Structures are given as C-alpha cells and as structure tokens.
Amino acid sequence: MKYIKKGERNSIDRIIEEGLKQLKRYGESKGLQGRKDLKQALLIFIGKDEYRVIEVE
C-alpha cells in the first residue's frame, strides 16, 4: 500500500514500479514462497479521494 499527495501524481509510474518490486520481494520470502492461495495487489491512495488498485498475477 502506498500513499502519495496529489502533487506527486506525476511520479506515479515510479511509485508503481517500486511497489511492484516490493510485492515481488514479499512473495519470494521464505514464509510465502510456493503458496498457491496468496493473492497480491498494490493499492495506491492519491490524496484523500482517489485510489488505484493493481492486481499482480
């Protein structure tokens, strides 16, 4: 989950890339490795009234 200010919207691509890398690291950790019941999604809150959800396959 990431929170950004509306003024940081122009850097959203970089934030998405960082978030997806972080999710990949979490998924590869010893406790989660090989789990078939795990779903991953990146939530990005933009200010107080906007959000994006990116599901990871």
C-alpha distance matrix in Angstrom:
0.0 3.8 6.9 10.2 13.7 15.8 18.0 15.5 15.4 17.9 15.6 13.0 14.6 14.2 10.5 10.1 12.6 11.0 7.7 10.2 12.4 10.1 9.7 13.4 14.2 12.7 14.6 17.7 17.8 21.0 19.7 17.9 20.3 22.4 20.7 21.5 19.8 16.2 14.0 10.8 8.5 5.8 4.7 5.8 7.8 11.1 13.3 14.1 15.2 13.4 10.4 10.1 9.4 10.4 11.9 13.0 16.7
3.8 0.0 3.8 6.6 10.3 12.6 14.5 11.9 12.1 14.7 12.4 10.2 12.4 11.7 7.9 8.8 11.5 9.8 7.5 10.8 12.7 10.9 11.6 15.1 15.7 15.0 17.2 19.9 20.1 23.5 22.6 21.0 23.1 25.3 24.0 24.8 23.3 19.6 17.3 13.8 11.2 7.7 6.2 4.7 6.2 8.6 10.8 12.4 13.9 12.1 9.7 9.8 10.5 11.5 14.0 15.1 18.9
6.9 3.8 0.0 3.8 7.0 9.7 11.8 9.9 10.6 13.7 12.1 10.5 13.5 13.1 9.6 11.1 14.1 12.6 10.9 14.3 16.2 14.5 15.4 18.8 19.4 18.6 21.0 23.6 23.7 27.0 26.0 24.5 26.8 29.0 27.6 28.3 26.5 23.0 20.5 17.2 14.3 10.9 8.4 5.8 4.8 6.2 7.4 9.3 11.4 10.3 9.0 10.5 12.2 14.0 16.8 18.4 22.2
10.2 6.6 3.8 0.0 3.8 6.5 8.1 6.2 7.4 10.5 9.3 8.5 12.0 11.7 8.8 11.1 14.1 13.0 12.2 15.6 17.4 16.3 17.6 20.7 21.4 21.2 23.5 25.9 26.3 29.8 29.1 27.5 29.5 31.7 30.5 31.1 29.6 26.0 23.3 19.9 16.8 13.2 10.9 7.4 6.2 5.1 6.2 9.4 11.3 10.1 9.7 11.2 13.7 15.4 18.6 20.2 24.0
13.7 10.3 7.0 3.8 0.0 3.8 5.3 5.3 7.1 10.3 10.3 10.3 14.1 14.1 11.8 14.2 17.2 16.3 15.9 19.1 20.9 20.0 21.4 24.4 25.2 25.0 27.3 29.7 30.0 33.5 32.8 31.2 33.3 35.4 34.2 34.6 33.0 29.5 26.8 23.4 20.1 16.6 14.0 10.4 8.3 5.7 4.8 8.4 10.6 10.1 11.1 13.3 16.3 18.3 21.7 23.5 27.3
15.8 12.6 9.7 6.5 3.8 0.0 3.8 5.4 5.4 8.8 10.2 10.0 13.8 14.7 13.0 14.9 18.0 18.0 17.5 20.4 22.5 22.1 23.2 26.1 27.3 27.2 29.1 31.7 32.4 35.9 35.2 33.3 35.2 37.1 35.8 35.9 34.3 30.9 27.8 24.6 21.1 17.7 15.1 11.4 9.2 5.6 5.0 8.6 9.5 8.8 10.6 12.8 16.3 18.3 22.0 24.1 27.7
18.0 14.5 11.8 8.1 5.3 3.8 0.0 3.8 5.5 7.4 9.0 10.3 13.8 14.2 13.3 15.7 18.3 18.2 18.5 21.4 23.1 23.0 24.5 27.2 28.1 28.5 30.6 32.8 33.5 37.2 36.8 35.0 36.7 38.8 37.8 38.1 36.7 33.3 30.3 26.8 23.5 19.9 17.7 14.0 12.4 8.9 8.5 12.1 13.3 12.5 14.0 15.7 19.1 20.6 24.3 26.0 29.6
15.5 11.9 9.9 6.2 5.3 5.4 3.8 0.0 3.8 5.5 5.7 7.1 10.5 10.5 9.6 12.3 14.6 14.4 15.0 17.9 19.4 19.4 21.2 23.6 24.5 25.1 27.3 29.3 30.1 33.8 33.6 31.8 33.3 35.5 34.7 35.1 34.0 30.4 27.6 24.0 20.8 17.1 15.5 11.8 11.1 8.3 9.2 13.0 14.3 12.7 13.1 14.1 17.1 18.1 21.7 23.1 26.6
15.4 12.1 10.6 7.4 7.1 5.4 5.5 3.8 0.0 3.8 5.4 5.3 8.7 10.1 9.4 11.0 13.8 14.5 14.7 17.0 19.1 19.5 20.7 23.1 24.6 25.1 26.8 29.0 30.2 33.9 33.6 31.5 32.9 34.6 33.7 33.8 32.7 29.3 26.1 22.7 19.3 15.8 14.2 10.6 10.3 7.3 9.2 12.8 13.0 10.7 11.1 11.6 14.8 15.8 19.6 21.2 24.6
17.9 14.7 13.7 10.5 10.3 8.8 7.4 5.5 3.8 0.0 3.8 5.6 7.7 9.0 9.8 11.6 13.4 14.6 15.7 17.6 19.3 20.3 21.8 23.6 25.1 26.2 27.8 29.7 31.1 34.9 35.0 32.9 33.8 35.6 35.1 35.1 34.4 31.0 27.9 24.4 21.2 17.8 16.8 13.4 13.8 11.0 13.0 16.6 16.7 14.2 14.4 14.2 17.2 17.5 21.1 22.3 25.5
15.6 12.4 12.1 9.3 10.3 10.2 9.0 5.7 5.4 3.8 0.0 3.8 5.6 5.5 6.4 8.9 10.2 11.0 12.5 14.6 15.8 16.8 18.7 20.4 21.7 22.9 24.7 26.4 27.7 31.5 31.8 29.8 30.7 32.6 32.3 32.7 32.2 28.6 25.7 22.1 19.2 15.6 15.2 12.0 13.1 11.2 13.6 17.2 17.7 15.1 14.5 13.9 16.2 16.1 19.5 20.2 23.5
13.0 10.2 10.5 8.5 10.3 10.0 10.3 7.1 5.3 5.6 3.8 0.0 3.8 5.4 5.0 6.0 8.5 9.8 10.3 12.1 14.2 15.1 16.3 18.2 20.0 20.9 22.3 24.3 25.8 29.6 29.6 27.3 28.3 30.0 29.5 29.6 28.9 25.4 22.4 18.8 15.7 12.3 11.9 8.9 10.5 9.2 12.3 15.6 15.7 12.6 11.3 10.2 12.5 12.3 15.9 16.8 20.2
14.6 12.4 13.5 12.0 14.1 13.8 13.8 10.5 8.7 7.7 5.6 3.8 0.0 3.8 5.4 5.1 6.2 8.7 9.9 10.7 12.4 14.3 15.4 16.6 18.7 20.1 21.1 22.8 24.8 28.6 28.9 26.5 27.0 28.5 28.4 28.4 28.2 24.8 21.8 18.3 15.7 12.6 13.3 11.1 13.5 12.8 16.1 19.2 19.0 15.7 13.9 11.9 13.3 12.1 15.2 15.5 18.5
14.2 11.7 13.1 11.7 14.1 14.7 14.2 10.5 10.1 9.0 5.5 5.4 3.8 0.0 3.8 5.5 5.1 6.2 8.6 10.0 10.7 12.4 14.4 15.5 16.8 18.6 20.1 21.4 23.1 26.9 27.5 25.4 25.9 27.9 28.0 28.5 28.5 24.9 22.3 18.6 16.4 13.2 14.1 12.0 14.4 13.9 16.9 20.1 20.6 17.6 15.8 14.1 15.2 13.9 16.7 16.5 19.5
10.5 7.9 9.6 8.8 11.8 13.0 13.3 9.6 9.4 9.8 6.4 5.0 5.4 3.8 0.0 3.8 5.4 5.1 6.1 8.6 9.9 10.5 12.3 14.2 15.4 16.5 18.3 20.1 21.4 25.1 25.4 23.4 24.4 26.4 26.1 26.7 26.3 22.6 20.0 16.3 13.8 10.3 10.8 8.6 11.1 11.2 14.2 17.2 18.0 15.1 13.0 11.7 12.7 12.0 14.9 15.0 18.4
10.1 8.8 11.1 11.1 14.2 14.9 15.7 12.3 11.0 11.6 8.9 6.0 5.1 5.5 3.8 0.0 3.8 5.5 5.1 6.1 8.6 9.8 10.5 12.3 14.3 15.3 16.4 18.4 20.2 23.9 24.0 21.6 22.4 24.0 23.6 23.9 23.5 19.9 17.2 13.5 11.0 7.9 9.2 8.1 11.4 12.1 15.6 18.1 18.2 15.0 12.2 9.9 10.2 8.6 11.4 11.5 14.9
12.6 11.5 14.1 14.1 17.2 18.0 18.3 14.6 13.8 13.4 10.2 8.5 6.2 5.1 5.4 3.8 0.0 3.8 5.5 5.3 6.3 8.7 10.0 10.7 12.6 14.4 15.4 16.8 18.8 22.6 23.3 20.9 21.2 23.0 23.2 23.7 23.9 20.3 18.0 14.4 12.8 10.2 12.4 11.7 15.0 15.7 19.0 21.7 22.0 18.7 16.0 13.5 13.3 11.0 13.0 12.0 14.8
11.0 9.8 12.6 13.0 16.3 18.0 18.2 14.4 14.5 14.6 11.0 9.8 8.7 6.2 5.1 5.5 3.8 0.0 3.8 5.5 5.2 6.2 8.7 10.0 10.8 12.5 14.4 15.6 16.9 20.7 21.4 19.6 20.2 22.5 22.7 23.7 23.7 20.0 18.1 14.4 13.1 10.2 12.2 11.5 14.6 15.6 18.6 21.2 22.1 19.2 16.6 14.7 14.4 12.7 14.5 13.4 16.4
7.7 7.5 10.9 12.2 15.9 17.5 18.5 15.0 14.7 15.7 12.5 10.3 9.9 8.6 6.1 5.1 5.5 3.8 0.0 3.8 5.4 5.0 6.2 8.6 9.9 10.6 12.3 14.4 15.6 19.3 19.4 17.3 18.4 20.6 20.2 21.1 20.7 16.9 14.8 11.0 9.5 6.6 8.8 8.9 12.3 14.1 17.2 19.3 20.0 17.2 14.1 12.2 11.4 9.9 11.5 10.7 14.1
10.2 10.8 14.3 15.6 19.1 20.4 21.4 17.9 17.0 17.6 14.6 12.1 10.7 10.0 8.6 6.1 5.3 5.5 3.8 0.0 3.8 5.3 5.0 6.2 8.7 9.8 10.5 12.4 14.5 18.1 18.5 15.9 16.4 18.1 18.0 18.6 18.7 15.1 13.0 9.5 8.6 7.0 10.3 11.2 14.9 16.8 20.1 22.1 22.3 19.2 15.9 13.1 11.6 9.0 9.7 8.0 10.9
12.4 12.7 16.2 17.4 20.9 22.5 23.1 19.4 19.1 19.3 15.8 14.2 12.4 10.7 9.9 8.6 6.3 5.2 5.4 3.8 0.0 3.8 5.5 5.1 6.4 8.8 9.9 10.7 12.7 16.4 17.4 15.4 15.4 17.7 18.3 19.5 20.0 16.5 15.1 11.8 11.8 10.4 13.5 14.2 17.7 19.4 22.6 24.7 25.3 22.4 19.2 16.7 15.3 12.8 13.2 10.8 13.2
10.1 10.9 14.5 16.3 20.0 22.1 23.0 19.4 19.5 20.3 16.8 15.1 14.3 12.4 10.5 9.8 8.7 6.2 5.0 5.3 3.8 0.0 3.8 5.4 5.2 6.3 8.7 10.0 10.9 14.7 15.2 13.5 14.4 17.1 17.3 18.9 19.0 15.2 14.2 10.9 11.1 9.5 12.3 13.3 16.5 18.7 21.5 23.3 24.3 21.8 18.5 16.6 15.1 13.2 13.5 11.7 14.3
9.7 11.6 15.4 17.6 21.4 23.2 24.5 21.2 20.7 21.8 18.7 16.3 15.4 14.4 12.3 10.5 10.0 8.7 6.2 5.0 5.5 3.8 0.0 3.8 5.4 5.0 6.1 8.6 10.0 13.6 13.6 11.2 12.2 14.4 14.1 15.4 15.3 11.6 10.4 7.2 8.0 7.7 11.0 13.0 16.4 19.0 22.0 23.4 24.0 21.3 17.8 15.5 13.2 11.2 10.6 8.5 11.1
13.4 15.1 18.8 20.7 24.4 26.1 27.2 23.6 23.1 23.6 20.4 18.2 16.6 15.5 14.2 12.3 10.7 10.0 8.6 6.2 5.1 5.4 3.8 0.0 3.8 5.4 5.1 6.2 8.8 12.3 13.2 10.7 10.5 12.6 13.2 14.6 15.5 12.1 11.5 9.0 10.6 10.8 14.4 16.3 19.8 22.2 25.3 26.9 27.3 24.5 20.9 18.3 15.9 13.2 12.2 9.1 10.5
14.2 15.7 19.4 21.4 25.2 27.3 28.1 24.5 24.6 25.1 21.7 20.0 18.7 16.8 15.4 14.3 12.6 10.8 9.9 8.7 6.4 5.2 5.4 3.8 0.0 3.8 5.5 5.2 6.4 10.1 11.5 10.0 10.1 13.1 14.0 16.2 17.0 13.7 13.9 11.5 13.2 13.1 16.3 17.9 21.2 23.6 26.4 28.0 28.9 26.4 22.9 20.7 18.6 16.3 15.5 12.7 14.2
12.7 15.0 18.6 21.2 25.0 27.2 28.5 25.1 25.1 26.2 22.9 20.9 20.1 18.6 16.5 15.3 14.4 12.5 10.6 9.8 8.8 6.3 5.0 5.4 3.8 0.0 3.8 5.4 5.3 8.8 8.9 7.4 8.8 11.9 11.9 14.3 14.4 11.0 11.5 9.6 11.7 12.1 14.9 17.1 20.2 23.1 25.6 26.8 27.7 25.4 21.9 20.0 17.6 15.8 14.6 12.3 13.9
14.6 17.2 21.0 23.5 27.3 29.1 30.6 27.3 26.8 27.8 24.7 22.3 21.1 20.1 18.3 16.4 15.4 14.4 12.3 10.5 9.9 8.7 6.1 5.1 5.5 3.8 0.0 3.8 5.6 8.4 8.5 5.6 6.1 8.5 8.7 10.9 11.6 8.5 9.4 8.3 11.2 12.6 15.9 18.5 21.8 24.8 27.6 28.6 29.1 26.6 22.9 20.5 17.6 15.4 13.4 10.6 11.2
17.7 19.9 23.6 25.9 29.7 31.7 32.8 29.3 29.0 29.7 26.4 24.3 22.8 21.4 20.1 18.4 16.8 15.6 14.4 12.4 10.7 10.0 8.6 6.2 5.2 5.4 3.8 0.0 3.8 6.5 8.3 6.5 5.2 8.2 9.9 12.5 14.1 11.5 12.9 12.0 14.8 15.9 19.2 21.6 24.9 27.6 30.5 31.7 32.3 29.8 26.2 23.8 21.0 18.5 16.7 13.5 13.7
17.8 20.1 23.7 26.3 30.0 32.4 33.5 30.1 30.2 31.1 27.7 25.8 24.8 23.1 21.4 20.2 18.8 16.9 15.6 14.5 12.7 10.9 10.0 8.8 6.4 5.3 5.6 3.8 0.0 3.8 5.6 5.5 5.8 9.6 10.7 14.0 15.0 12.5 14.3 13.5 16.3 17.2 20.1 22.4 25.4 28.3 30.8 31.9 32.9 30.6 27.1 25.2 22.5 20.5 18.8 16.1 16.7
21.0 23.5 27.0 29.8 33.5 35.9 37.2 33.8 33.9 34.9 31.5 29.6 28.6 26.9 25.1 23.9 22.6 20.7 19.3 18.1 16.4 14.7 13.6 12.3 10.1 8.8 8.4 6.5 3.8 0.0 3.8 5.6 5.4 8.8 10.2 13.9 15.1 13.4 16.1 16.0 19.1 20.4 23.3 25.8 28.6 31.7 34.1 35.0 36.0 33.9 30.3 28.4 25.6 23.7 21.6 18.9 19.0
19.7 22.6 26.0 29.1 32.8 35.2 36.8 33.6 33.6 35.0 31.8 29.6 28.9 27.5 25.4 24.0 23.3 21.4 19.4 18.5 17.4 15.2 13.6 13.2 11.5 8.9 8.5 8.3 5.6 3.8 0.0 3.8 5.9 8.8 8.8 12.5 12.8 11.3 14.2 14.6 17.8 19.4 21.9 24.7 27.3 30.7 32.9 33.4 34.3 32.4 28.9 27.2 24.3 22.8 20.6 18.4 18.6
17.9 21.0 24.5 27.5 31.2 33.3 35.0 31.8 31.5 32.9 29.8 27.3 26.5 25.4 23.4 21.6 20.9 19.6 17.3 15.9 15.4 13.5 11.2 10.7 10.0 7.4 5.6 6.5 5.5 5.6 3.8 0.0 3.8 6.4 5.8 9.3 9.8 7.9 10.7 11.3 14.7 16.7 19.5 22.5 25.3 28.6 31.2 31.6 32.2 30.1 26.5 24.5 21.4 19.6 17.2 14.8 14.9
20.3 23.1 26.8 29.5 33.3 35.2 36.7 33.3 32.9 33.8 30.7 28.3 27.0 25.9 24.4 22.4 21.2 20.2 18.4 16.4 15.4 14.4 12.2 10.5 10.1 8.8 6.1 5.2 5.8 5.4 5.9 3.8 0.0 3.8 5.7 9.0 10.9 9.5 12.2 12.8 16.4 18.4 21.6 24.4 27.6 30.7 33.5 34.2 34.6 32.2 28.5 26.2 23.0 20.7 18.1 15.2 14.5
22.4 25.3 29.0 31.7 35.4 37.1 38.8 35.5 34.6 35.6 32.6 30.0 28.5 27.9 26.4 24.0 23.0 22.5 20.6 18.1 17.7 17.1 14.4 12.6 13.1 11.9 8.5 8.2 9.6 8.8 8.8 6.4 3.8 0.0 3.8 6.3 9.2 9.0 11.9 13.4 17.1 19.7 22.9 26.0 29.2 32.4 35.3 35.9 36.0 33.4 29.7 27.1 23.7 21.2 18.2 15.3 13.7
20.7 24.0 27.6 30.5 34.2 35.8 37.8 34.7 33.7 35.1 32.3 29.5 28.4 28.0 26.1 23.6 23.2 22.7 20.2 18.0 18.3 17.3 14.1 13.2 14.0 11.9 8.7 9.9 10.7 10.2 8.8 5.8 5.7 3.8 0.0 3.8 5.6 5.9 9.3 11.5 15.3 18.2 21.1 24.5 27.4 30.8 33.6 33.8 33.8 31.5 27.7 25.3 21.8 19.8 16.6 14.3 13.0
21.5 24.8 28.3 31.1 34.6 35.9 38.1 35.1 33.8 35.1 32.7 29.6 28.4 28.5 26.7 23.9 23.7 23.7 21.1 18.6 19.5 18.9 15.4 14.6 16.2 14.3 10.9 12.5 14.0 13.9 12.5 9.3 9.0 6.3 3.8 0.0 3.8 5.6 8.3 11.3 14.9 18.2 21.0 24.6 27.5 30.8 33.7 33.8 33.4 30.9 27.2 24.6 20.9 18.9 15.3 13.3 11.4
19.8 23.3 26.5 29.6 33.0 34.3 36.7 34.0 32.7 34.4 32.2 28.9 28.2 28.5 26.3 23.5 23.9 23.7 20.7 18.7 20.0 19.0 15.3 15.5 17.0 14.4 11.6 14.1 15.0 15.1 12.8 9.8 10.9 9.2 5.6 3.8 0.0 3.8 6.6 10.1 13.4 17.0 19.2 22.9 25.5 29.0 31.7 31.4 31.0 28.8 25.2 23.0 19.2 17.9 14.4 13.2 12.1
16.2 19.6 23.0 26.0 29.5 30.9 33.3 30.4 29.3 31.0 28.6 25.4 24.8 24.9 22.6 19.9 20.3 20.0 16.9 15.1 16.5 15.2 11.6 12.1 13.7 11.0 8.5 11.5 12.5 13.4 11.3 7.9 9.5 9.0 5.9 5.6 3.8 0.0 3.8 6.7 10.2 13.5 16.0 19.5 22.3 25.7 28.5 28.4 28.2 26.0 22.3 20.0 16.4 15.0 11.8 10.4 10.1
14.0 17.3 20.5 23.3 26.8 27.8 30.3 27.6 26.1 27.9 25.7 22.4 21.8 22.3 20.0 17.2 18.0 18.1 14.8 13.0 15.1 14.2 10.4 11.5 13.9 11.5 9.4 12.9 14.3 16.1 14.2 10.7 12.2 11.9 9.3 8.3 6.6 3.8 0.0 3.8 6.9 10.5 12.9 16.5 19.3 22.6 25.5 25.6 25.0 22.6 18.9 16.5 12.8 11.4 8.1 7.4 7.8
10.8 13.8 17.2 19.9 23.4 24.6 26.8 24.0 22.7 24.4 22.1 18.8 18.3 18.6 16.3 13.5 14.4 14.4 11.0 9.5 11.8 10.9 7.2 9.0 11.5 9.6 8.3 12.0 13.5 16.0 14.6 11.3 12.8 13.4 11.5 11.3 10.1 6.7 3.8 0.0 3.8 7.0 9.8 13.3 16.3 19.5 22.5 23.0 22.7 20.1 16.3 13.8 10.4 8.7 6.1 5.3 7.5
8.5 11.2 14.3 16.8 20.1 21.1 23.5 20.8 19.3 21.2 19.2 15.7 15.7 16.4 13.8 11.0 12.8 13.1 9.5 8.6 11.8 11.1 8.0 10.6 13.2 11.7 11.2 14.8 16.3 19.1 17.8 14.7 16.4 17.1 15.3 14.9 13.4 10.2 6.9 3.8 0.0 3.8 6.4 9.8 12.9 16.0 19.1 19.6 19.1 16.4 12.6 10.0 6.7 5.4 4.2 5.5 8.8
5.8 7.7 10.9 13.2 16.6 17.7 19.9 17.1 15.8 17.8 15.6 12.3 12.6 13.2 10.3 7.9 10.2 10.2 6.6 7.0 10.4 9.5 7.7 10.8 13.1 12.1 12.6 15.9 17.2 20.4 19.4 16.7 18.4 19.7 18.2 18.2 17.0 13.5 10.5 7.0 3.8 0.0 3.8 6.5 9.9 12.8 16.0 17.0 16.9 14.0 10.4 8.0 5.7 5.0 6.4 7.6 11.3
4.7 6.2 8.4 10.9 14.0 15.1 17.7 15.5 14.2 16.8 15.2 11.9 13.3 14.1 10.8 9.2 12.4 12.2 8.8 10.3 13.5 12.3 11.0 14.4 16.3 14.9 15.9 19.2 20.1 23.3 21.9 19.5 21.6 22.9 21.1 21.0 19.2 16.0 12.9 9.8 6.4 3.8 0.0 3.8 6.5 9.8 12.7 13.3 13.2 10.7 7.1 5.8 4.8 6.6 8.7 10.9 14.6
5.8 4.7 5.8 7.4 10.4 11.4 14.0 11.8 10.6 13.4 12.0 8.9 11.1 12.0 8.6 8.1 11.7 11.5 8.9 11.2 14.2 13.3 13.0 16.3 17.9 17.1 18.5 21.6 22.4 25.8 24.7 22.5 24.4 26.0 24.5 24.6 22.9 19.5 16.5 13.3 9.8 6.5 3.8 0.0 3.8 6.3 9.6 11.0 11.2 8.5 5.4 5.2 6.5 8.4 11.5 13.6 17.3
7.8 6.2 4.8 6.2 8.3 9.2 12.4 11.1 10.3 13.8 13.1 10.5 13.5 14.4 11.1 11.4 15.0 14.6 12.3 14.9 17.7 16.5 16.4 19.8 21.2 20.2 21.8 24.9 25.4 28.6 27.3 25.3 27.6 29.2 27.4 27.5 25.5 22.3 19.3 16.3 12.9 9.9 6.5 3.8 0.0 3.8 6.2 7.2 7.8 6.0 4.3 6.6 8.9 11.6 14.7 17.1 20.8
11.1 8.6 6.2 5.1 5.7 5.6 8.9 8.3 7.3 11.0 11.2 9.2 12.8 13.9 11.2 12.1 15.7 15.6 14.1 16.8 19.4 18.7 19.0 22.2 23.6 23.1 24.8 27.6 28.3 31.7 30.7 28.6 30.7 32.4 30.8 30.8 29.0 25.7 22.6 19.5 16.0 12.8 9.8 6.3 3.8 0.0 3.8 6.4 6.9 5.0 5.5 8.0 11.2 13.7 17.1 19.5 23.2
13.3 10.8 7.4 6.2 4.8 5.0 8.5 9.2 9.2 13.0 13.6 12.3 16.1 16.9 14.2 15.6 19.0 18.6 17.2 20.1 22.6 21.5 22.0 25.3 26.4 25.6 27.6 30.5 30.8 34.1 32.9 31.2 33.5 35.3 33.6 33.7 31.7 28.5 25.5 22.5 19.1 16.0 12.7 9.6 6.2 3.8 0.0 3.8 5.9 6.2 8.2 11.3 14.5 17.3 20.5 23.0 26.7
14.1 12.4 9.3 9.4 8.4 8.6 12.1 13.0 12.8 16.6 17.2 15.6 19.2 20.1 17.2 18.1 21.7 21.2 19.3 22.1 24.7 23.3 23.4 26.9 28.0 26.8 28.6 31.7 31.9 35.0 33.4 31.6 34.2 35.9 33.8 33.8 31.4 28.4 25.6 23.0 19.6 17.0 13.3 11.0 7.2 6.4 3.8 0.0 3.8 6.2 8.5 12.2 15.0 18.2 21.2 24.0 27.6
15.2 13.9 11.4 11.3 10.6 9.5 13.3 14.3 13.0 16.7 17.7 15.7 19.0 20.6 18.0 18.2 22.0 22.1 20.0 22.3 25.3 24.3 24.0 27.3 28.9 27.7 29.1 32.3 32.9 36.0 34.3 32.2 34.6 36.0 33.8 33.4 31.0 28.2 25.0 22.7 19.1 16.9 13.2 11.2 7.8 6.9 5.9 3.8 0.0 3.8 7.0 10.7 13.6 17.1 20.1 23.2 26.6
13.4 12.1 10.3 10.1 10.1 8.8 12.5 12.7 10.7 14.2 15.1 12.6 15.7 17.6 15.1 15.0 18.7 19.2 17.2 19.2 22.4 21.8 21.3 24.5 26.4 25.4 26.6 29.8 30.6 33.9 32.4 30.1 32.2 33.4 31.5 30.9 28.8 26.0 22.6 20.1 16.4 14.0 10.7 8.5 6.0 5.0 6.2 6.2 3.8 0.0 3.8 7.2 10.5 13.7 16.9 20.0 23.3
10.4 9.7 9.0 9.7 11.1 10.6 14.0 13.1 11.1 14.4 14.5 11.3 13.9 15.8 13.0 12.2 16.0 16.6 14.1 15.9 19.2 18.5 17.8 20.9 22.9 21.9 22.9 26.2 27.1 30.3 28.9 26.5 28.5 29.7 27.7 27.2 25.2 22.3 18.9 16.3 12.6 10.4 7.1 5.4 4.3 5.5 8.2 8.5 7.0 3.8 0.0 3.8 6.8 10.1 13.2 16.3 19.7
10.1 9.8 10.5 11.2 13.3 12.8 15.7 14.1 11.6 14.2 13.9 10.2 11.9 14.1 11.7 9.9 13.5 14.7 12.2 13.1 16.7 16.6 15.5 18.3 20.7 20.0 20.5 23.8 25.2 28.4 27.2 24.5 26.2 27.1 25.3 24.6 23.0 20.0 16.5 13.8 10.0 8.0 5.8 5.2 6.6 8.0 11.3 12.2 10.7 7.2 3.8 0.0 3.8 6.6 9.9 12.9 16.3
9.4 10.5 12.2 13.7 16.3 16.3 19.1 17.1 14.8 17.2 16.2 12.5 13.3 15.2 12.7 10.2 13.3 14.4 11.4 11.6 15.3 15.1 13.2 15.9 18.6 17.6 17.6 21.0 22.5 25.6 24.3 21.4 23.0 23.7 21.8 20.9 19.2 16.4 12.8 10.4 6.7 5.7 4.8 6.5 8.9 11.2 14.5 15.0 13.6 10.5 6.8 3.8 0.0 3.8 6.4 9.7 12.9
10.4 11.5 14.0 15.4 18.3 18.3 20.6 18.1 15.8 17.5 16.1 12.3 12.1 13.9 12.0 8.6 11.0 12.7 9.9 9.0 12.8 13.2 11.2 13.2 16.3 15.8 15.4 18.5 20.5 23.7 22.8 19.6 20.7 21.2 19.8 18.9 17.9 15.0 11.4 8.7 5.4 5.0 6.6 8.4 11.6 13.7 17.3 18.2 17.1 13.7 10.1 6.6 3.8 0.0 3.8 6.4 9.7
11.9 14.0 16.8 18.6 21.7 22.0 24.3 21.7 19.6 21.1 19.5 15.9 15.2 16.7 14.9 11.4 13.0 14.5 11.5 9.7 13.2 13.5 10.6 12.2 15.5 14.6 13.4 16.7 18.8 21.6 20.6 17.2 18.1 18.2 16.6 15.3 14.4 11.8 8.1 6.1 4.2 6.4 8.7 11.5 14.7 17.1 20.5 21.2 20.1 16.9 13.2 9.9 6.4 3.8 0.0 3.8 6.5
13.0 15.1 18.4 20.2 23.5 24.1 26.0 23.1 21.2 22.3 20.2 16.8 15.5 16.5 15.0 11.5 12.0 13.4 10.7 8.0 10.8 11.7 8.5 9.1 12.7 12.3 10.6 13.5 16.1 18.9 18.4 14.8 15.2 15.3 14.3 13.3 13.2 10.4 7.4 5.3 5.5 7.6 10.9 13.6 17.1 19.5 23.0 24.0 23.2 20.0 16.3 12.9 9.7 6.4 3.8 0.0 3.8
16.7 18.9 22.2 24.0 27.3 27.7 29.6 26.6 24.6 25.5 23.5 20.2 18.5 19.5 18.4 14.9 14.8 16.4 14.1 10.9 13.2 14.3 11.1 10.5 14.2 13.9 11.2 13.7 16.7 19.0 18.6 14.9 14.5 13.7 13.0 11.4 12.1 10.1 7.8 7.5 8.8 11.3 14.6 17.3 20.8 23.2 26.7 27.6 26.6 23.3 19.7 16.3 12.9 9.7 6.5 3.8 0.0
